[in-house]
Amino acid sequence: MSLDPTTAQIAAVRGFNRYYTQRIGVLQERLLDSPHSLTEVRLLYELAHRPGASAFELATDLGLDRGYLSRMLKRFESRGLIARTKSTTDGRRHHLRLMPAGRRTFALLDRRSAGQVATLLGALDPDRREGVLAAMRTIHDSLEGITSASAEVVLRSHRPGDIGWVVQRHGELYCREYGWDERFETLVADIAVRFVRKFDPRRERCWIAERDGERLGCVFLVAENRAEARLRMLLVEPHARGLGLGRRLVGECVHFAHAAGYRRIVLWTQSNLHAARHLYAEAGFRKTAETPHDDFGEGLIAETWTLDLATP
């Protein structure tokens, strides 16, 4: 029996592609009622989410012709949307970032895109909506497996650009998944700033989970005092959940805390973060306190969890 796709299967995929691209409006010369093409909008998205990326990295990751990308970047520069900064380690490369005008442009396009999808999904009843989303996840996971199922997820220390990503993704994901407002993002930003300013590499660490250059998650371990460390800002991207990354990140914190000579690890979480709480319990943490609050949402219950460490 042949494993090659049939003519009918190929036609079905091509037919779906024609339908969906027309339905979401990407066949138009300009996307989302803007002066930008689909590729330009995607490039703005990457620059918004990857501050400091180089043109070489963008061309490689997006599969773009370098000449084509260079022309787009020059147009963005002429419109005041981006700026370039020469790399301190490689004079041939420049780091790219959005200027205020570029951030405003992207924010407008991002809102329009989200509104377009909201309209599309809003026309479906909950069961049909979940069916569509499940089908999308199946397509993504199946095709992604062709190229990256065997790619290794590495845990590395932080570098320029990571801290901004940590703050942004916490703000976006927790708003989307739990409805928390911008006060939570501000809290994360304050924690991140203190980490960078007071960073002690002998007793503190940030781990970034990464696969093929894409950030998939993070966690921090910071010093409370000589005897106690605090686990902070654990996050795993939705499409990377199920890979065991959360368990691996928590495990790195525990291992490092042992090696650094801490006697215990504490953490602060919320009662509705069920997946994270399961990971903490699995690692041996125990809830030691809880407090109702509404610091960044209504009806929240903050919890303190503690792990006592055996003497190394």
C-alpha positions in Angstrom: 0.0 0.0 0.0 1.5 3.4 -1.0 2.1 5.9 1.7 2.2 8.8 -0.8 -0.7 11.3 -0.6 -3.4 10.7 -3.1 -4.5 13.2 -5.8 -7.7 13.7 -3.8 -5.8 14.4 -0.6 -3.6 17.0 -2.3 -6.6 18.6 -3.9 -8.4 18.8 -0.5 -5.4 20.6 1.1 -5.1 23.0 -1.8 -8.9 23.7 -1.7 -8.8 24.4 2.0 -5.8 26.8 1.5 -7.7 28.7 -1.1 -10.8 28.9 1.1 -9.0 30.0 4.3 -6.7 32.6 2.7 -9.7 34.2 1.1 -11.8 34.0 4.3 -9.1 35.8 6.4 -8.4 38.4 3.7 -4.7 37.7 3.0 -5.3 37.7 -0.8 -5.7 41.5 -0.6 -2.7 43.6 -1.7 -2.8 45.4 1.6 -3.6 43.6 4.8 -6.0 44.7 7.6 -6.9 48.0 5.8 -3.3 49.1 6.2 -0.6 50.2 3.7 1.3 47.0 4.5 1.5 43.6 2.8 1.1 40.3 4.6 4.9 39.8 4.7 5.4 43.3 6.1 2.8 42.7 8.8 4.5 39.4 9.7 7.8 41.2 9.9 6.4 43.9 12.2 5.0 41.1 14.4 8.5 39.5 14.7 10.2 42.8 15.5 7.5 43.5 18.2 8.1 40.1 19.8 11.9 39.7 19.2 13.5 43.1 20.0 17.1 43.1 19.0 16.8 40.4 16.3 19.2 40.8 13.4 18.2 40.8 9.7 20.1 37.5 9.3 18.1 35.8 12.0 14.8 37.1 10.6 15.7 36.0 7.0 16.7 32.5 8.3 13.7 32.0 10.6 11.1 33.3 8.2 12.6 31.8 5.1 12.8 35.2 3.3 15.1 36.2 0.5 17.7 38.5 2.1 17.4 41.1 -0.7 13.6 41.2 -0.3 14.0 41.5 3.5 16.5 44.3 3.1 14.2 46.3 0.9 11.3 45.9 3.4 13.6 47.0 6.3 14.7 50.1 4.3 11.1 51.1 3.8 10.4 50.7 7.5 13.4 52.9 8.3 12.3 55.6 5.9 8.9 55.6 7.6 10.5 55.9 11.0 9.1 52.5 12.1 12.4 50.8 13.0 16.0 51.6 14.1 19.2 49.7 13.7 22.0 49.3 16.3 25.3 47.9 15.4 26.2 44.7 17.2 29.0 45.1 19.8 30.3 41.6 19.0 29.9 41.5 15.2 30.3 44.8 13.3 28.7 43.2 10.2 25.4 42.8 12.0 22.8 45.2 13.3 20.1 44.7 15.9 16.6 45.8 14.9 14.0 47.3 17.1 10.7 49.1 16.6 10.6 52.8 17.1 7.5 54.4 18.9 5.8 54.8 15.5 6.5 51.2 14.7 5.1 50.1 18.0 1.9 52.1 17.4 1.6 50.7 13.9 2.0 47.2 15.1 -0.5 47.7 18.0 -3.1 48.9 15.6 -2.6 46.0 13.2 -2.6 43.6 16.2 -5.9 44.9 17.4 -7.5 44.7 13.9 -6.2 41.1 13.5 -7.5 40.1 16.9 -10.9 41.7 16.1 -11.1 39.9 12.8 -10.5 36.5 14.5 -12.9 37.4 17.2 -15.6 38.0 14.6 -14.8 34.8 12.9 -15.0 32.7 16.0 -17.9 34.7 17.4 -20.1 33.4 14.7 -19.7 29.8 16.0 -21.4 28.2 19.0 -19.0 27.0 21.7 -18.8 23.4 20.5 -18.1 24.3 16.9 -15.6 26.9 18.1 -13.7 24.3 20.1 -13.8 21.9 17.2 -12.2 24.5 14.9 -9.5 25.2 17.5 -8.8 21.5 18.1 -8.5 21.0 14.3 -6.0 23.9 14.1 -4.0 22.4 17.0 -3.9 19.0 15.2 -2.7 20.6 12.0 0.0 22.6 13.8 1.2 19.7 15.9 1.2 17.2 13.0 3.1 19.5 10.6 5.4 20.8 13.3 6.5 17.3 14.0 7.9 16.9 10.5 10.7 19.5 11.2 11.1 19.9 14.9 9.8 16.8 16.8 13.4 15.7 17.2 14.8 19.2 17.9 16.2 19.5 21.4 14.7 22.0 23.8 17.7 23.6 25.6 17.7 25.6 28.8 20.0 28.5 28.8 20.8 31.6 30.9 19.3 35.0 30.0 20.7 37.4 27.5 19.7 40.8 26.0 16.0 40.7 24.9 14.9 37.9 27.2 13.8 40.0 30.1 11.5 42.1 27.9 10.1 38.9 26.4 9.4 37.5 29.9 7.5 40.6 30.9 5.5 40.8 27.7 4.5 37.1 27.6 3.4 37.1 31.2 1.2 40.2 30.5 -0.2 38.7 27.3 -0.8 35.1 28.4 -2.2 35.8 31.9 -4.6 38.4 30.4 -5.7 36.0 27.7 -6.0 32.9 29.9 -7.1 34.4 33.3 -8.3 38.0 32.6 -5.6 39.6 34.7 -5.1 43.3 34.0 -2.0 45.4 33.3 -1.2 45.5 37.1 0.1 42.0 36.8 2.4 42.9 33.9 3.7 45.8 36.1 4.4 43.4 38.9 6.3 41.1 36.7 8.3 44.1 35.3 9.2 45.2 38.8 10.4 41.7 39.7 12.4 41.5 36.4 14.1 44.9 36.9 15.1 44.0 40.4 16.5 40.7 39.2 18.7 42.4 36.6 19.9 45.2 38.9 20.9 42.9 41.8 21.8 39.8 39.8 24.2 37.5 41.7 25.2 34.7 39.3 26.6 32.6 42.2 23.2 32.4 43.9 20.6 33.4 41.3 19.7 32.2 37.9 17.2 32.7 35.0 16.5 29.8 32.7 15.1 30.3 29.2 13.7 27.2 27.4 14.4 27.5 23.7 14.0 25.3 20.7 15.4 26.2 17.3 15.8 29.8 18.4 12.2 30.1 19.7 11.6 30.9 23.4 9.2 28.4 24.9 9.4 29.2 28.6 11.2 30.6 31.6 11.8 30.5 35.3 13.8 32.5 37.8 15.5 31.6 41.1 16.4 34.7 43.2 17.9 35.1 46.7 15.6 36.1 49.5 18.4 35.8 52.1 21.3 33.5 52.8 19.1 30.6 53.6 16.1 31.1 51.4 15.6 31.3 47.6 12.4 32.3 45.8 11.2 30.6 42.6 9.6 33.3 40.3 8.0 33.8 36.9 7.5 30.3 35.7 6.0 30.3 32.3 5.5 27.8 29.4 4.1 28.9 26.1 0.7 27.2 25.3 2.0 25.3 22.2 4.9 23.9 24.2 2.8 22.5 27.1 2.8 18.8 27.3 6.6 18.5 26.7 7.5 18.4 30.4 9.1 21.8 30.3 7.4 23.1 33.4 8.6 20.1 35.4 12.1 20.5 33.9 12.3 24.2 34.8 11.2 23.7 38.4 13.7 20.8 38.7 16.5 23.1 37.5 15.6 25.6 40.3 15.6 22.9 42.9 19.0 21.5 41.7 20.6 24.9 41.6 19.2 25.8 45.0 20.8 22.7 46.5 24.1 23.5 44.9 24.0 27.1 46.0 23.5 26.0 49.7 20.0 27.3 50.2 17.9 25.6 53.0 14.6 26.2 51.4 12.8 27.5 48.4 9.6 29.6 48.6 7.2 30.7 45.9 4.1 32.8 45.5 1.3 31.6 43.2 -2.5 31.8 42.8 -5.1 29.2 43.6 -6.4 29.1 40.1 -3.1 28.2 38.5 -3.8 24.5 38.7 -1.1 23.2 36.3 1.6 25.2 38.1 0.4 24.1 41.5 0.5 20.5 40.4 4.1 20.9 39.3 5.0 22.5 42.7 3.3 19.7 44.6 5.0 17.1 42.5 8.4 18.7 43.2 7.8 18.5 47.0 6.5 22.0 47.7 3.7 22.4 50.3 1.3 25.2 50.6 2.0 27.2 53.8 -0.3 30.2 53.5 -3.0 31.8 51.5 -4.5 35.3 51.3 -7.4 36.7 49.3 -6.7 39.8 47.2 -7.7 41.7 44.1 -4.3 43.2 43.1 -4.7 42.4 39.4 -8.1 40.6 39.2 -11.2 39.9 41.1 -11.6 37.0 43.6 -7.9 35.9 43.6 -6.3 33.9 46.4 -2.6 34.2 46.7 -0.7 31.2 48.0 2.8 30.7 49.5 4.4 27.4 48.9 7.6 26.1 50.5 10.2 23.4 49.8 12.6 22.5 52.6 15.9 21.3 51.2 18.0 18.6 52.7 21.6 19.6 53.5 23.7 19.0 50.4 
